[in-house]
C-alpha cells in the first residue's frame, strides 16, 4: 500500500506539472480538460486503494462489478455532457487521463522490490 500512496503523491505532482504546462496554451478548455482527466485518474487510483481493495478482501466480486459499472456510467455521462457543451478539450482530457499510464510505470519497480522482500 505504501507504493500506491507514493504513486498517488507523484500523480499529484505530475498533474500539477501538466496544469502548469497547459497554462501556456492560454485556453481555459485545455487547462480544465487536463484537470478533469487528471482528477479522474487520481480518483480512480484512490478508489482502487480504498473501496475496491476492501471489496476484494471481503470476496464481494458482484459488488465490485456493480461499483465499476456505476463508476463508468457516471463518468461517461459527465464527460458526454462536458464534450457536448464544448466546455473542455477532449484531447486535453486524454492528456490528463494519461496519468493512469504514467503513475503505475513510475511505481512498478518499487512494487516489484517490495513484493520480492515479502516473499
C-alpha positions in Angstrom: 0.0 0.0 0.0 2.9 2.3 0.6 3.8 2.1 -3.1 0.3 3.1 -4.2 0.3 6.1 -1.8 3.7 7.1 -3.3 2.2 6.7 -6.8 -0.7 8.9 -5.8 1.7 11.6 -4.5 3.7 11.5 -7.7 0.4 11.6 -9.6 -0.5 14.9 -7.9 2.9 16.3 -8.8 2.6 15.2 -12.4 -0.9 16.7 -12.6 0.4 20.0 -11.2 3.2 20.0 -13.8 0.7 19.2 -16.6 -1.6 22.0 -15.5 1.3 24.5 -15.4 2.3 23.4 -18.9 -1.3 23.7 -20.1 -1.4 27.3 -18.9 0.9 28.2 -21.8 -1.9 27.5 -24.2 -3.9 30.2 -22.5 -7.1 28.3 -23.2 -9.4 27.5 -20.3 -10.7 24.5 -22.2 -7.3 22.9 -22.3 -6.5 23.6 -18.7 -9.9 22.4 -17.5 -9.5 19.3 -19.7 -6.2 18.4 -18.2 -7.5 19.0 -14.6 -10.6 16.9 -15.3 -8.6 14.0 -16.9 -6.0 14.1 -14.1 -8.7 14.3 -11.5 -10.4 11.3 -12.9 -7.2 9.3 -13.0 -6.3 10.2 -9.4 -9.8 9.5 -8.2 -9.6 6.1 -9.9 -6.4 5.2 -8.1 -7.9 6.4 -4.8 -11.0 4.2 -5.4 -8.8 1.2 -6.1 -6.8 1.8 -2.9 -9.7 2.3 -0.6 -13.1 0.9 -1.8 -12.0 -1.8 -4.2 -9.3 -3.3 -2.1 -11.9 -3.7 0.7 -14.4 -5.4 -1.6 -11.7 -7.8 -2.9 -10.6 -8.7 0.6 -14.2 -9.4 1.6 -14.7 -11.6 -1.6 -17.6 -9.5 -2.9 -16.9 -9.8 -6.6 -20.5 -8.9 -7.6 -20.4 -5.7 -5.6 -17.1 -4.8 -7.2 -18.6 -5.3 -10.7 -21.6 -3.1 -9.8 -19.4 -0.4 -8.4 -17.2 -0.4 -11.5 -20.3 -0.3 -13.8 -21.8 2.6 -11.9 -18.4 4.4 -11.9 -18.0 4.2 -15.6 -21.7 5.1 -16.3 -21.4 8.3 -14.2 -18.0 9.1 -15.9 -19.5 8.6 -19.4 -22.4 10.9 -18.6 -20.2 13.6 -17.1 -17.7 13.5 -20.0 -20.5 13.3 -22.6 -22.2 16.5 -21.2 -18.9 18.4 -21.0 -17.9 17.4 -24.5 -21.3 18.1 -25.9 -21.3 21.6 -24.3 -17.7 22.0 -25.5 -16.6 23.1 -22.1 -13.4 21.0 -22.2 -11.0 19.9 -24.8 -11.3 16.1 -25.4 -7.6 15.9 -26.3 -6.7 17.6 -23.0 -8.8 15.2 -21.1 -6.9 12.3 -22.7 -3.6 14.0 -21.7 -4.9 14.2 -18.1 -6.0 10.6 -18.2 -2.5 9.6 -19.3 -1.7 9.7 -15.6 -3.3 6.3 -15.4 -0.4 5.1 -17.6 2.4 7.1 -16.0 1.7 6.5 -12.3 2.0 2.7 -12.5 5.1 2.9 -14.7 6.7 5.1 -12.0 5.7 2.8 -9.1 6.1 -0.6 -10.7 9.8 -1.1 -10.0 9.3 -0.3 -6.3 6.3 -2.5 -6.1 8.3 -5.4 -7.5 11.1 -4.8 -5.0 8.6 -4.7 -2.1 6.9 -8.0 -3.3 10.4 -9.7 -3.5 11.2 -8.6 0.0 7.9 -10.1 1.3 8.4 -13.4 -0.5 
